[in-house]
Amino acid sequence: MLSFFDSWFPFIYLYVVGGIFFFSGIYLIRKMGAIDLTIKRHRKWYRIMLFGFFYFVALHFILIIAALYF
């Protein structure tokens, strides 16, 4: 069985460090006015970006669980 540092540490590192950069970018986009959430098209792509991030977190999590325990 793989240790924590071989299985979960890369996952945590990837989504914590990557999440900091991703959400910093989202914050800057909103702060600078590059996205106007009153426009329907902008709301759509904002939701797609957030969904995509959390989708890949969930997918990666499920695949790690499957690889370790099944």
Summary of the structure (lengths in Angstrom):
residues: 70
radius of gyration: 15.9
end to end distance: 11.6
largest distance: 50.1
contacts: 146
relative contact order: 0.12
helix: 83%
strand: 0%
